[in-house]
């Protein structure tokens, strides 16, 4: 739990959608009881105040999409030369035949800087 999260590249200050498919311990699709997500850099610094962002019960499903944009994908210190890594972490609980179980998963993706166009 979760099942799959894609791992491509995001473009600086653009949009990037994290698609999450939740699965139980047997690989069956399921809906979590509770979930939240956090966005950090590789040092664990929270990006754009995205710490333990709750996913409402209305939004919880066996597949969800979370859109990141703008300052979620801004490079630090106006870094216009190098790409930077971000870590998207999702946590929560789901109901299992073993009781309520916790889950944590994450994906690391790269934010590429925009290149000047002349």
C-alpha positions, -999 to +999 in steps of 0.1 A: +000+000+000+001+023-021+005+002-053+021+024-079+033+059-082+049+072-114+084+087-113+090+111-142+105+146-145+087+178-136+095+212-152+103+241-129+071+261-118+050+240-142+025+213-131+032+177-121+005+152-112+012+123-088-011+094-095-015+070-066-031+035-068-038+021-033-035-017-028-039-039+003-013-064+014-026-089-012-023-065-041-060-059-043-073-024-049-086-006-018-096+028-004-076+041+026-093+051+058-070+082+061-042+096+040-019+127+039+011+137+019+043+157+023+067+173-002+104+177+007+138+181-009+164+154-005+175+169+029+140+166+043+132+203+041+095+209+036+087+225+002+060+252+000+046+243+034+034+210+020+037+190+053+011+163+062-015+177+037-047+159+045-067+142+018-104+146+026-127+116+029-146+129-002-113+127-022-102+093-010-106+065-036-086+035-047-068+058-073-062+095-066-043+122-084-025+150-066-015+181-086+017+199-077+024+233-093+040+267-090+061+269-058+058+232-053+081+229-083+103+261-078+140+256-076+158+267-045+177+300-045+167+307-081+188+277-092+186+281-130+213+257-138+208+224-120+179+201-116+167+193-081+151+162-065+118+162-047+103+135-025+066+130-024+056+109+006+021+096+013+010+081+046-022+068+061-042+038+073-062+012+056-085-016+067-071-051+064-081-086+075-053-080+101-070-049+114-062-013+106-027-011+092-005+019+084+011+025+051+039+048+039+053+052+003+072+078-016+084+087-050+115+108-058+112+129-089+134+155-106+125+192-112+142+204-143+151+241-147+135+261-175+161+270-202+162+306-215+146+309-249+160+337-271 
